[in-house]
Amino acid sequence: MDEQESLKKKLDLLKDEHRELDTMIDDLLRETVVNQLAVQRLKKKKLLVRDHIARINAQLLPDIIA
C-alpha cells in the first residue's frame, strides 16, 4: 500500500471517529442531567480529530499557488 492509500484509509477512519464523537455528544446533551465535563472532553477530542483530518487532507491535496 502506498502512502496516498494509507493516508486515505486513515482519513476515512478519522471521519468515522469524528461522526461517532458527534453522536456521543448529541446523546449526552439529550440526557436530563447533562455531564458538562464529559461533553467538554468529547468536544475537545472531536476538535483534535478534525485538525488531524485537515492535516491529512493537506497532505493529500497538492498546494496550488495562484
PQR file with spaces between the fields and no chain letter, atoms N, CA, C, O and H, PARSE charges and radii, in Angstrom:
ATOM       1  N    MET     1       0.853   -1.172    0.000 -0.4000 1.5000
ATOM       2  CA   MET     1       0.000    0.000    0.000 -0.0000 2.0000
ATOM       3  C    MET     1       0.904    1.242    0.000  0.5500 1.7000
ATOM       4  O    MET     1       1.812    1.354    0.824 -0.5500 1.4000
ATOM       5  N    ASP     2       0.651    2.157   -0.916 -0.4000 1.5000
ATOM       6  CA   ASP     2       1.485    3.348   -0.963 -0.0000 2.0000
ATOM       7  C    ASP     2       0.997    4.395    0.041  0.5500 1.7000
ATOM       8  O    ASP     2      -0.026    4.216    0.702 -0.5500 1.4000
ATOM       9  H    ASP     2      -0.086    2.065   -1.585  0.4000 1.0000
ATOM      10  N    GLU     3       1.739    5.471    0.137 -0.4000 1.5000
ATOM      11  CA   GLU     3       1.448    6.496    1.143 -0.0000 2.0000
ATOM      12  C    GLU     3       0.085    7.146    0.925  0.5500 1.7000
ATOM      13  O    GLU     3      -0.630    7.410    1.892 -0.5500 1.4000
ATOM      14  H    GLU     3       2.570    5.616   -0.400  0.4000 1.0000
ATOM      15  N    GLN     4      -0.285    7.408   -0.325 -0.4000 1.5000
ATOM      16  CA   GLN     4      -1.586    8.026   -0.622 -0.0000 2.0000
ATOM      17  C    GLN     4      -2.739    7.143   -0.129  0.5500 1.7000
ATOM      18  O    GLN     4      -3.676    7.635    0.500 -0.5500 1.4000
ATOM      19  H    GLN     4       0.296    7.193   -1.110  0.4000 1.0000
ATOM      20  N    GLU     5      -2.665    5.862   -0.413 -0.4000 1.5000
ATOM      21  CA   GLU     5      -3.712    4.938    0.020 -0.0000 2.0000
ATOM      22  C    GLU     5      -3.771    4.852    1.537  0.5500 1.7000
ATOM      23  O    GLU     5      -4.851    4.803    2.125 -0.5500 1.4000
ATOM      24  H    GLU     5      -1.903    5.462   -0.924  0.4000 1.0000
ATOM      25  N    SER     6      -2.616    4.834    2.157 -0.4000 1.5000
ATOM      26  CA   SER     6      -2.544    4.780    3.610 -0.0000 2.0000
ATOM      27  C    SER     6      -3.182    6.021    4.235  0.5500 1.7000
ATOM      28  O    SER     6      -3.923    5.923    5.213 -0.5500 1.4000
ATOM      29  H    SER     6      -1.738    4.874    1.679  0.4000 1.0000
ATOM      30  N    LEU     7      -2.887    7.188    3.659 -0.4000 1.5000
ATOM      31  CA   LEU     7      -3.467    8.432    4.168 -0.0000 2.0000
ATOM      32  C    LEU     7      -4.982    8.453    3.965  0.5500 1.7000
ATOM      33  O    LEU     7      -5.717    8.918    4.837 -0.5500 1.4000
ATOM      34  H    LEU     7      -2.285    7.267    2.865  0.4000 1.0000
ATOM      35  N    LYS     8      -5.451    7.955    2.823 -0.4000 1.5000
ATOM      36  CA   LYS     8      -6.895    7.925    2.563 -0.0000 2.0000
ATOM      37  C    LYS     8      -7.608    7.002    3.542  0.5500 1.7000
ATOM      38  O    LYS     8      -8.703    7.310    4.013 -0.5500 1.4000
ATOM      39  H    LYS     8      -4.854    7.578    2.115  0.4000 1.0000
ATOM      40  N    LYS     9      -6.983    5.868    3.844 -0.4000 1.5000
ATOM      41  CA   LYS     9      -7.567    4.931    4.804 -0.0000 2.0000
ATOM      42  C    LYS     9      -7.627    5.568    6.193  0.5500 1.7000
ATOM      43  O    LYS     9      -8.639    5.459    6.886 -0.5500 1.4000
ATOM      44  H    LYS     9      -6.093    5.618    3.461  0.4000 1.0000
ATOM      45  N    LYS    10      -6.552    6.227    6.593 -0.4000 1.5000
ATOM      46  CA   LYS    10      -6.517    6.919    7.887 -0.0000 2.0000
ATOM      47  C    LYS    10      -7.569    8.021    7.922  0.5500 1.7000
ATOM      48  O    LYS    10      -8.231    8.224    8.939 -0.5500 1.4000
ATOM      49  H    LYS    10      -5.730    6.316    6.030  0.4000 1.0000
ATOM      50  N    LEU    11      -7.721    8.734    6.804 -0.4000 1.5000
ATOM      51  CA   LEU    11      -8.711    9.802    6.706 -0.0000 2.0000
ATOM      52  C    LEU    11     -10.122    9.249    6.898  0.5500 1.7000
ATOM      53  O    LEU    11     -10.926    9.844    7.615 -0.5500 1.4000
ATOM      54  H    LEU    11      -7.183    8.570    5.977  0.4000 1.0000
ATOM      55  N    ASP    12     -10.424    8.134    6.273 -0.4000 1.5000
ATOM      56  CA   ASP    12     -11.740    7.508    6.436 -0.0000 2.0000
ATOM      57  C    ASP    12     -11.989    7.107    7.885  0.5500 1.7000
ATOM      58  O    ASP    12     -13.086    7.302    8.408 -0.5500 1.4000
ATOM      59  H    ASP    12      -9.771    7.651    5.690  0.4000 1.0000
ATOM      60  N    LEU    13     -10.973    6.548    8.532 -0.4000 1.5000
ATOM      61  CA   LEU    13     -11.114    6.157    9.938 -0.0000 2.0000
ATOM      62  C    LEU    13     -11.353    7.371   10.829  0.5500 1.7000
ATOM      63  O    LEU    13     -12.174    7.323   11.745 -0.5500 1.4000
ATOM      64  H    LEU    13     -10.082    6.389    8.107  0.4000 1.0000
ATOM      65  N    LEU    14     -10.639    8.453   10.560 -0.4000 1.5000
ATOM      66  CA   LEU    14     -10.807    9.670   11.357 -0.0000 2.0000
ATOM      67  C    LEU    14     -12.187   10.288   11.144  0.5500 1.7000
ATOM      68  O    LEU    14     -12.795   10.789   12.089 -0.5500 1.4000
ATOM      69  H    LEU    14      -9.972    8.492    9.816  0.4000 1.0000
ATOM      70  N    LYS    15     -12.680   10.255    9.917 -0.4000 1.5000
ATOM      71  CA   LYS    15     -14.025   10.782    9.649 -0.0000 2.0000
ATOM      72  C    LYS    15     -15.078    9.963   10.388  0.5500 1.7000
ATOM      73  O    LYS    15     -16.038   10.518   10.922 -0.5500 1.4000
ATOM      74  H    LYS    15     -12.187    9.847    9.148  0.4000 1.0000
ATOM      75  N    ASP    16     -14.898    8.644   10.417 -0.4000 1.5000
ATOM      76  CA   ASP    16     -15.815    7.786   11.174 -0.0000 2.0000
ATOM      77  C    ASP    16     -15.766    8.125   12.661  0.5500 1.7000
ATOM      78  O    ASP    16     -16.804    8.221   13.316 -0.5500 1.4000
ATOM      79  H    ASP    16     -14.118    8.193    9.983  0.4000 1.0000
ATOM      80  N    GLU    17     -14.562    8.304   13.186 -0.4000 1.5000
ATOM      81  CA   GLU    17     -14.403    8.653   14.602 -0.0000 2.0000
ATOM      82  C    GLU    17     -15.053   10.000   14.895  0.5500 1.7000
ATOM      83  O    GLU    17     -15.678   10.173   15.941 -0.5500 1.4000
ATOM      84  H    GLU    17     -13.719    8.226   12.654  0.4000 1.0000
ATOM      85  N    HIS    18     -14.912   10.950   13.983 -0.4000 1.5000
ATOM      86  CA   HIS    18     -15.496   12.278   14.153 -0.0000 2.0000
ATOM      87  C    HIS    18     -17.026   12.174   14.230  0.5500 1.7000
ATOM      88  O    HIS    18     -17.653   12.818   15.070 -0.5500 1.4000
ATOM      89  H    HIS    18     -14.404   10.809   13.133  0.4000 1.0000
ATOM      90  N    ARG    19     -17.615   11.365   13.355 -0.4000 1.5000
ATOM      91  CA   ARG    19     -19.071   11.171   13.371 -0.0000 2.0000
ATOM      92  C    ARG    19     -19.519   10.491   14.665  0.5500 1.7000
ATOM      93  O    ARG    19     -20.542   10.861   15.241 -0.5500 1.4000
ATOM      94  H    ARG    19     -17.106   10.841   12.672  0.4000 1.0000
ATOM      95  N    GLU    20     -18.757    9.503   15.118 -0.4000 1.5000
ATOM      96  CA   GLU    20     -19.092    8.811   16.360 -0.0000 2.0000
ATOM      97  C    GLU    20     -19.049    9.769   17.547  0.5500 1.7000
ATOM      98  O    GLU    20     -19.925    9.730   18.412 -0.5500 1.4000
ATOM      99  H    GLU    20     -17.926    9.203   14.650  0.4000 1.0000
ATOM     100  N    LEU    21     -18.037   10.624   17.590 -0.4000 1.5000
ATOM     101  CA   LEU    21     -17.937   11.602   18.675 -0.0000 2.0000
ATOM     102  C    LEU    21     -19.117   12.561   18.637  0.5500 1.7000
ATOM     103  O    LEU    21     -19.661   12.921   19.682 -0.5500 1.4000
ATOM     104  H    LEU    21     -17.326   10.656   16.888  0.4000 1.0000
ATOM     105  N    ASP    22     -19.514   12.974   17.448 -0.4000 1.5000
ATOM     106  CA   ASP    22     -20.655   13.870   17.296 -0.0000 2.0000
ATOM     107  C    ASP    22     -21.926   13.211   17.842  0.5500 1.7000
ATOM     108  O    ASP    22     -22.723   13.852   18.526 -0.5500 1.4000
ATOM     109  H    ASP    22     -19.073   12.682   16.600  0.4000 1.0000
ATOM     110  N    THR    23     -22.101   11.945   17.536 -0.4000 1.5000
ATOM     111  CA   THR    23     -23.261   11.202   18.030 -0.0000 2.0000
ATOM     112  C    THR    23     -23.215   11.077   19.548  0.5500 1.7000
ATOM     113  O    THR    23     -24.235   11.238   20.217 -0.5500 1.4000
ATOM     114  H    THR    23     -21.453   11.424   16.979  0.4000 1.0000
ATOM     115  N    MET    24     -22.044   10.793   20.087 -0.4000 1.5000
ATOM     116  CA   MET    24     -21.901   10.665   21.541 -0.0000 2.0000
ATOM     117  C    MET    24     -22.224   11.985   22.237  0.5500 1.7000
ATOM     118  O    MET    24     -22.882   11.998   23.277 -0.5500 1.4000
ATOM     119  H    MET    24     -21.215   10.662   19.543  0.4000 1.0000
ATOM     120  N    ILE    25     -21.762   13.089   21.664 -0.4000 1.5000
ATOM     121  CA   ILE    25     -22.040   14.409   22.241 -0.0000 2.0000
ATOM     122  C    ILE    25     -23.537   14.678   22.213  0.5500 1.7000
ATOM     123  O    ILE    25     -24.108   15.127   23.207 -0.5500 1.4000
ATOM     124  H    ILE    25     -21.227   13.078   20.819  0.4000 1.0000
ATOM     125  N    ASP    26     -24.176   14.407   21.079 -0.4000 1.5000
ATOM     126  CA   ASP    26     -25.626   14.608   20.970 -0.0000 2.0000
ATOM     127  C    ASP    26     -26.382   13.770   21.991  0.5500 1.7000
ATOM     128  O    ASP    26     -27.332   14.248   22.611 -0.5500 1.4000
ATOM     129  H    ASP    26     -23.713   14.043   20.272  0.4000 1.0000
ATOM     130  N    ASP    27     -25.960   12.519   22.166 -0.4000 1.5000
ATOM     131  CA   ASP    27     -26.610   11.646   23.144 -0.0000 2.0000
ATOM     132  C    ASP    27     -26.463   12.199   24.561  0.5500 1.7000
ATOM     133  O    ASP    27     -27.419   12.182   25.337 -0.5500 1.4000
ATOM     134  H    ASP    27     -25.188   12.132   21.663  0.4000 1.0000
ATOM     135  N    LEU    28     -25.277   12.685   24.897 -0.4000 1.5000
ATOM     136  CA   LEU    28     -25.063   13.253   26.234 -0.0000 2.0000
ATOM     137  C    LEU    28     -25.912   14.497   26.453  0.5500 1.7000
ATOM     138  O    LEU    28     -26.436   14.709   27.546 -0.5500 1.4000
ATOM     139  H    LEU    28     -24.500   12.699   24.267  0.4000 1.0000
ATOM     140  N    LEU    29     -26.050   15.314   25.422 -0.4000 1.5000
ATOM     141  CA   LEU    29     -26.816   16.550   25.558 -0.0000 2.0000
ATOM     142  C    LEU    29     -28.315   16.290   25.674  0.5500 1.7000
ATOM     143  O    LEU    29     -29.046   17.147   26.171 -0.5500 1.4000
ATOM     144  H    LEU    29     -25.625   15.141   24.534  0.4000 1.0000
ATOM     145  N    ARG    30     -28.786   15.135   25.229 -0.4000 1.5000
ATOM     146  CA   ARG    30     -30.208   14.790   25.324 -0.0000 2.0000
ATOM     147  C    ARG    30     -30.590   14.289   26.716  0.5500 1.7000
ATOM     148  O    ARG    30     -31.774   14.247   27.052 -0.5500 1.4000
ATOM     149  H    ARG    30     -28.192   14.439   24.825  0.4000 1.0000
ATOM     150  N    GLU    31     -29.613   13.912   27.519 -0.4000 1.5000
ATOM     151  CA   GLU    31     -29.904   13.401   28.857 -0.0000 2.0000
ATOM     152  C    GLU    31     -30.486   14.511   29.723  0.5500 1.7000
ATOM     153  O    GLU    31     -30.213   15.692   29.509 -0.5500 1.4000
ATOM     154  H    GLU    31     -28.652   13.946   27.246  0.4000 1.0000
ATOM     155  N    THR    32     -31.297   14.112   30.711 -0.4000 1.5000
ATOM     156  CA   THR    32     -31.915   15.100   31.586 -0.0000 2.0000
ATOM     157  C    THR    32     -30.870   15.817   32.436  0.5500 1.7000
ATOM     158  O    THR    32     -30.956   17.028   32.639 -0.5500 1.4000
ATOM     159  H    THR    32     -31.518   13.152   30.885  0.4000 1.0000
ATOM     160  N    VAL    33     -29.899   15.080   32.925 -0.4000 1.5000
ATOM     161  CA   VAL    33     -28.791   15.675   33.667 -0.0000 2.0000
ATOM     162  C    VAL    33     -27.561   15.572   32.772  0.5500 1.7000
ATOM     163  O    VAL    33     -27.039   14.484   32.525 -0.5500 1.4000
ATOM     164  H    VAL    33     -29.830   14.096   32.759  0.4000 1.0000
ATOM     165  N    VAL    34     -27.112   16.726   32.293 -0.4000 1.5000
ATOM     166  CA   VAL    34     -26.012   16.754   31.335 -0.0000 2.0000
ATOM     167  C    VAL    34     -24.682   16.782   32.079  0.5500 1.7000
ATOM     168  O    VAL    34     -24.470   17.618   32.958 -0.5500 1.4000
ATOM     169  H    VAL    34     -27.536   17.609   32.493  0.4000 1.0000
ATOM     170  N    ASN    35     -23.806   15.878   31.726 -0.4000 1.5000
ATOM     171  CA   ASN    35     -22.465   15.837   32.292 -0.0000 2.0000
ATOM     172  C    ASN    35     -21.584   16.769   31.449  0.5500 1.7000
ATOM     173  O    ASN    35     -21.021   16.356   30.436 -0.5500 1.4000
ATOM     174  H    ASN    35     -23.978   15.200   31.012  0.4000 1.0000
ATOM     175  N    GLN    36     -21.477   18.014   31.878 -0.4000 1.5000
ATOM     176  CA   GLN    36     -20.758   19.024   31.105 -0.0000 2.0000
ATOM     177  C    GLN    36     -19.284   18.676   30.918  0.5500 1.7000
ATOM     178  O    GLN    36     -18.707   18.967   29.870 -0.5500 1.4000
ATOM     179  H    GLN    36     -21.935   18.350   32.701  0.4000 1.0000
ATOM     180  N    LEU    37     -18.680   18.062   31.916 -0.4000 1.5000
ATOM     181  CA   LEU    37     -17.267   17.697   31.807 -0.0000 2.0000
ATOM     182  C    LEU    37     -17.063   16.669   30.689  0.5500 1.7000
ATOM     183  O    LEU    37     -16.126   16.777   29.898 -0.5500 1.4000
ATOM     184  H    LEU    37     -19.149   17.826   32.767  0.4000 1.0000
ATOM     185  N    ALA    38     -17.939   15.685   30.638 -0.4000 1.5000
ATOM     186  CA   ALA    38     -17.838   14.670   29.580 -0.0000 2.0000
ATOM     187  C    ALA    38     -18.068   15.299   28.212  0.5500 1.7000
ATOM     188  O    ALA    38     -17.378   14.961   27.249 -0.5500 1.4000
ATOM     189  H    ALA    38     -18.700   15.597   31.281  0.4000 1.0000
ATOM     190  N    VAL    39     -19.029   16.208   28.120 -0.4000 1.5000
ATOM     191  CA   VAL    39     -19.310   16.890   26.852 -0.0000 2.0000
ATOM     192  C    VAL    39     -18.094   17.698   26.414  0.5500 1.7000
ATOM     193  O    VAL    39     -17.714   17.659   25.244 -0.5500 1.4000
ATOM     194  H    VAL    39     -19.589   16.482   28.902  0.4000 1.0000
ATOM     195  N    GLN    40     -17.484   18.427   27.338 -0.4000 1.5000
ATOM     196  CA   GLN    40     -16.303   19.233   27.006 -0.0000 2.0000
ATOM     197  C    GLN    40     -15.151   18.354   26.529  0.5500 1.7000
ATOM     198  O    GLN    40     -14.462   18.695   25.567 -0.5500 1.4000
ATOM     199  H    GLN    40     -17.792   18.459   28.289  0.4000 1.0000
ATOM     200  N    ARG    41     -14.945   17.237   27.194 -0.4000 1.5000
ATOM     201  CA   ARG    41     -13.855   16.328   26.799 -0.0000 2.0000
ATOM     202  C    ARG    41     -14.087   15.774   25.393  0.5500 1.7000
ATOM     203  O    ARG    41     -13.164   15.706   24.582 -0.5500 1.4000
ATOM     204  H    ARG    41     -15.504   16.960   27.975  0.4000 1.0000
ATOM     205  N    LEU    42     -15.332   15.379   25.118 -0.4000 1.5000
ATOM     206  CA   LEU    42     -15.641   14.842   23.792 -0.0000 2.0000
ATOM     207  C    LEU    42     -15.499   15.910   22.713  0.5500 1.7000
ATOM     208  O    LEU    42     -15.012   15.633   21.618 -0.5500 1.4000
ATOM     209  H    LEU    42     -16.082   15.435   25.777  0.4000 1.0000
ATOM     210  N    LYS    43     -15.926   17.133   23.027 -0.4000 1.5000
ATOM     211  CA   LYS    43     -15.794   18.216   22.051 -0.0000 2.0000
ATOM     212  C    LYS    43     -14.326   18.516   21.767  0.5500 1.7000
ATOM     213  O    LYS    43     -13.954   18.782   20.624 -0.5500 1.4000
ATOM     214  H    LYS    43     -16.322   17.358   23.918  0.4000 1.0000
ATOM     215  N    LYS    44     -13.498   18.474   22.799 -0.4000 1.5000
ATOM     216  CA   LYS    44     -12.066   18.715   22.606 -0.0000 2.0000
ATOM     217  C    LYS    44     -11.455   17.614   21.740  0.5500 1.7000
ATOM     218  O    LYS    44     -10.664   17.892   20.839 -0.5500 1.4000
ATOM     219  H    LYS    44     -13.801   18.257   23.728  0.4000 1.0000
ATOM     220  N    LYS    45     -11.826   16.365   22.020 -0.4000 1.5000
ATOM     221  CA   LYS    45     -11.315   15.251   21.219 -0.0000 2.0000
ATOM     222  C    LYS    45     -11.791   15.378   19.772  0.5500 1.7000
ATOM     223  O    LYS    45     -11.043   15.094   18.836 -0.5500 1.4000
ATOM     224  H    LYS    45     -12.468   16.139   22.753  0.4000 1.0000
ATOM     225  N    LYS    46     -13.046   15.808   19.600 -0.4000 1.5000
ATOM     226  CA   LYS    46     -13.597   15.985   18.257 -0.0000 2.0000
ATOM     227  C    LYS    46     -12.809   17.047   17.487  0.5500 1.7000
ATOM     228  O    LYS    46     -12.543   16.880   16.297 -0.5500 1.4000
ATOM     229  H    LYS    46     -13.653   16.038   20.360  0.4000 1.0000
ATOM     230  N    LEU    47     -12.437   18.131   18.157 -0.4000 1.5000
ATOM     231  CA   LEU    47     -11.631   19.173   17.512 -0.0000 2.0000
ATOM     232  C    LEU    47     -10.254   18.646   17.115  0.5500 1.7000
ATOM     233  O    LEU    47      -9.749   18.970   16.041 -0.5500 1.4000
ATOM     234  H    LEU    47     -12.653   18.267   19.123  0.4000 1.0000
ATOM     235  N    LEU    48      -9.654   17.842   17.976 -0.4000 1.5000
ATOM     236  CA   LEU    48      -8.348   17.256   17.649 -0.0000 2.0000
ATOM     237  C    LEU    48      -8.447   16.339   16.431  0.5500 1.7000
ATOM     238  O    LEU    48      -7.565   16.335   15.572 -0.5500 1.4000
ATOM     239  H    LEU    48     -10.064   17.579   18.849  0.4000 1.0000
ATOM     240  N    VAL    49      -9.525   15.566   16.368 -0.4000 1.5000
ATOM     241  CA   VAL    49      -9.730   14.682   15.217 -0.0000 2.0000
ATOM     242  C    VAL    49      -9.925   15.512   13.956  0.5500 1.7000
ATOM     243  O    VAL    49      -9.380   15.184   12.902 -0.5500 1.4000
ATOM     244  H    VAL    49     -10.241   15.569   17.066  0.4000 1.0000
ATOM     245  N    ARG    50     -10.709   16.594   14.064 -0.4000 1.5000
ATOM     246  CA   ARG    50     -10.935   17.463   12.901 -0.0000 2.0000
ATOM     247  C    ARG    50      -9.624   18.080   12.417  0.5500 1.7000
ATOM     248  O    ARG    50      -9.391   18.177   11.212 -0.5500 1.4000
ATOM     249  H    ARG    50     -11.152   16.860   14.920  0.4000 1.0000
ATOM     250  N    ASP    51      -8.772   18.496   13.347 -0.4000 1.5000
ATOM     251  CA   ASP    51      -7.468   19.052   12.970 -0.0000 2.0000
ATOM     252  C    ASP    51      -6.606   18.005   12.267  0.5500 1.7000
ATOM     253  O    ASP    51      -5.905   18.309   11.303 -0.5500 1.4000
ATOM     254  H    ASP    51      -8.962   18.417   14.326  0.4000 1.0000
ATOM     255  N    HIS    52      -6.667   16.781   12.757 -0.4000 1.5000
ATOM     256  CA   HIS    52      -5.903   15.693   12.137 -0.0000 2.0000
ATOM     257  C    HIS    52      -6.427   15.424   10.721  0.5500 1.7000
ATOM     258  O    HIS    52      -5.647   15.178    9.801 -0.5500 1.4000
ATOM     259  H    HIS    52      -7.237   16.534   13.541  0.4000 1.0000
ATOM     260  N    ILE    53      -7.746   15.474   10.556 -0.4000 1.5000
ATOM     261  CA   ILE    53      -8.353   15.312    9.231 -0.0000 2.0000
ATOM     262  C    ILE    53      -7.854   16.402    8.295  0.5500 1.7000
ATOM     263  O    ILE    53      -7.521   16.127    7.142 -0.5500 1.4000
ATOM     264  H    ILE    53      -8.380   15.674   11.304  0.4000 1.0000
ATOM     265  N    ALA    54      -7.799   17.632    8.782 -0.4000 1.5000
ATOM     266  CA   ALA    54      -7.337   18.754    7.952 -0.0000 2.0000
ATOM     267  C    ALA    54      -5.876   18.568    7.538  0.5500 1.7000
ATOM     268  O    ALA    54      -5.509   18.862    6.400 -0.5500 1.4000
ATOM     269  H    ALA    54      -8.069   17.855    9.718  0.4000 1.0000
ATOM     270  N    ARG    55      -5.042   18.078    8.464 -0.4000 1.5000
ATOM     271  CA   ARG    55      -3.630   17.844    8.129 -0.0000 2.0000
ATOM     272  C    ARG    55      -3.479   16.776    7.051  0.5500 1.7000
ATOM     273  O    ARG    55      -2.673   16.919    6.131 -0.5500 1.4000
ATOM     274  H    ARG    55      -5.341   17.838    9.388  0.4000 1.0000
ATOM     275  N    ILE    56      -4.252   15.715    7.171 -0.4000 1.5000
ATOM     276  CA   ILE    56      -4.175   14.649    6.171 -0.0000 2.0000
ATOM     277  C    ILE    56      -4.692   15.148    4.824  0.5500 1.7000
ATOM     278  O    ILE    56      -4.108   14.840    3.785 -0.5500 1.4000
ATOM     279  H    ILE    56      -4.907   15.598    7.918  0.4000 1.0000
ATOM     280  N    ASN    57      -5.781   15.915    4.834 -0.4000 1.5000
ATOM     281  CA   ASN    57      -6.289   16.487    3.584 -0.0000 2.0000
ATOM     282  C    ASN    57      -5.236   17.368    2.927  0.5500 1.7000
ATOM     283  O    ASN    57      -5.089   17.358    1.705 -0.5500 1.4000
ATOM     284  H    ASN    57      -6.256   16.165    5.678  0.4000 1.0000
ATOM     285  N    ALA    58      -4.513   18.121    3.724 -0.4000 1.5000
ATOM     286  CA   ALA    58      -3.466   18.994    3.187 -0.0000 2.0000
ATOM     287  C    ALA    58      -2.347   18.167    2.552  0.5500 1.7000
ATOM     288  O    ALA    58      -1.757   18.582    1.554 -0.5500 1.4000
ATOM     289  H    ALA    58      -4.633   18.130    4.717  0.4000 1.0000
ATOM     290  N    GLN    59      -2.057   17.009    3.120 -0.4000 1.5000
ATOM     291  CA   GLN    59      -1.029   16.136    2.553 -0.0000 2.0000
ATOM     292  C    GLN    59      -1.504   15.491    1.253  0.5500 1.7000
ATOM     293  O    GLN    59      -0.714   15.278    0.332 -0.5500 1.4000
ATOM     294  H    GLN    59      -2.537   16.671    3.930  0.4000 1.0000
ATOM     295  N    LEU    60      -2.791   15.185    1.186 -0.4000 1.5000
ATOM     296  CA   LEU    60      -3.327   14.518    0.002 -0.0000 2.0000
ATOM     297  C    LEU    60      -3.511   15.471   -1.172  0.5500 1.7000
ATOM     298  O    LEU    60      -3.345   15.084   -2.329 -0.5500 1.4000
ATOM     299  H    LEU    60      -3.432   15.357    1.933  0.4000 1.0000
ATOM     300  N    LEU    61      -3.854   16.712   -0.867 -0.4000 1.5000
ATOM     301  CA   LEU    61      -4.088   17.686   -1.930 -0.0000 2.0000
ATOM     302  C    LEU    61      -2.837   18.524   -2.136  0.5500 1.7000
ATOM     303  O    LEU    61      -2.302   19.070   -1.171 -0.5500 1.4000
ATOM     304  H    LEU    61      -3.989   17.026    0.073  0.4000 1.0000
ATOM     305  N    PRO    62      -2.364   18.636   -3.349 -0.5600 1.5000
ATOM     306  CA   PRO    62      -1.163   19.443   -3.593  0.2800 2.0000
ATOM     307  C    PRO    62      -1.449   20.928   -3.391  0.5500 1.7000
ATOM     308  O    PRO    62      -2.566   21.396   -3.612 -0.5500 1.4000
ATOM     309  N    ASP    63      -0.422   21.655   -2.968 -0.4000 1.5000
ATOM     310  CA   ASP    63      -0.553   23.102   -2.818 -0.0000 2.0000
ATOM     311  C    ASP    63      -0.672   23.733   -4.195  0.5500 1.7000
ATOM     312  O    ASP    63       0.110   23.437   -5.098 -0.5500 1.4000
ATOM     313  H    ASP    63       0.485   21.274   -2.789  0.4000 1.0000
ATOM     314  N    ILE    64      -1.656   24.603   -4.343 -0.4000 1.5000
ATOM     315  CA   ILE    64      -1.848   25.299   -5.612 -0.0000 2.0000
ATOM     316  C    ILE    64      -1.510   26.765   -5.379  0.5500 1.7000
ATOM     317  O    ILE    64      -2.184   27.453   -4.612 -0.5500 1.4000
ATOM     318  H    ILE    64      -2.292   24.844   -3.610  0.4000 1.0000
ATOM     319  N    ILE    65      -0.476   27.229   -6.036 -0.4000 1.5000
ATOM     320  CA   ILE    65      -0.062   28.618   -5.897 -0.0000 2.0000
ATOM     321  C    ILE    65      -0.651   29.392   -7.066  0.5500 1.7000
ATOM     322  O    ILE    65      -0.391   29.081   -8.229 -0.5500 1.4000
ATOM     323  H    ILE    65       0.072   26.670   -6.658  0.4000 1.0000
ATOM     324  N    ALA    66      -1.446   30.405   -6.742 -0.4000 1.5000
ATOM     325  CA   ALA    66      -2.116   31.184   -7.798 -0.0000 2.0000
ATOM     326  C    ALA    66      -1.160   32.132   -8.467  0.5500 1.7000
ATOM     327  O    ALA    66      -1.551   32.864   -9.376 -0.5500 1.4000
ATOM     328  H    ALA    66      -1.657   30.657   -5.798  0.4000 1.0000
